[in-house]
């Protein structure tokens, strides 16, 4: 589940996001983010100026380890943001790389939500 930030409904500042730039989101459990996958996110962030990656906040060790991993690979850790799980309106099921996404991707298309994905296989 993820919070849809709609202009004029939830200000980016209230969501802890920068006022400008593209926001990539991945709101599944952090244990699903492998080193290979996080390296792909780092490459994407480096290719898109002023973009940030918005992740679901989980145990502080996982958060700290991801931020350190990003920093060790030359990415400013401030470009990785975290949010708490919030229930309520404006929510929509969401999957991430290497997780089944047939239904969720179909639903995303119905509401014109952009999705970034990769082919399956080893990673």
CORJOJO-V613644 format. One line per field, one symbol per residue. ss: DSSP state (h for helix, s for strand, l for the rest). A space follows every 50 residues. Layout:
ss = ???
This chain:
ss = lssllllllllhhhhlllllllsssslllhhhllhhhhhhhhhhhhhlll lssssslllhhhhhhhhhhhhhllllhhhsssslllllllssllllllll lhhhhhhhhhlllllllllllll
